[in-house]
Amino acid sequence: MSGTGSSFSRRPQPASAEELLEKVKRELERYEHPLFDFDARSASGGIEVTIRFTPAGVDVHTYYFLLQAREIEHPQFPWSFQRQLYDCLHDYVIEMFVRNPQRRDA
């Protein structure tokens, strides 16, 4: 066997935090909703996605979830991200209840 190259295949370099953030932001740009704003920022352990309720006059907390690098770098990221975003939106809307039978303080 001749040549100067290695017989081992090289793994791609992991994406930088900035590249991961940009990938998530590009994905978020594909979503628009009249009640929610979406954003992302770098955070310890990955990229933090923010879901903010937008109508004025209603004091509701902001929802956050964390994406890890391996999730963002996965080839199926657009589909898994959509599922996770929709699951988190569901959870967020449920958390907005001010009274329901399961709340101990209601």
ABEGO torsion letter per residue (X at the ends): XBEABBABBBBBBBBBAAAAAAAAAAAAAABBBAABBBBBBBBBGEBBBBBBBABBGBBBBBBBBBBBAAAAABAAAAAAAAAAAAAAAAAAAAAABABBAABAAX
